[in-house]
Amino acid sequence: MEISSAESLLSQVRDYQAKIASARRDTGDIGAISGNGLPGTQTIDQASGTFSSRLNSAMVSSLNEVNALQQTSKNSQEAFQMGEDIPLTDVVMNMQKASLAFEATVQVRNKVMQAYQEIMNMPV
């Protein structure tokens, strides 16, 4: 593996970590959820609408990134098979990135479904 591709991969990982930290800060604390009219407070309907829209946009952007990685992997594989001048290490790196992103997405989905099932099974 080339040093530049390893550094590029490391920078991508750091970018993802920064995005996750930013998303946690944005959605972590909603503050006091009450309709008392104080600045910075929200009603439960406003908070749930904001949360669901943020969650939806985060999911869509994450899925788009995974799809882009898979398309890049597919294109690099096809280019290599057609005999274009592309290093095998780049093809393998793209395949691993796409595979890792897809596996992470599946694991997140599984955790979300598990949490949903636990919430649905809670006594009211």
Helices and strands as residue ranges (DSSP letters): H 3-28, H 44-81, H 88-120
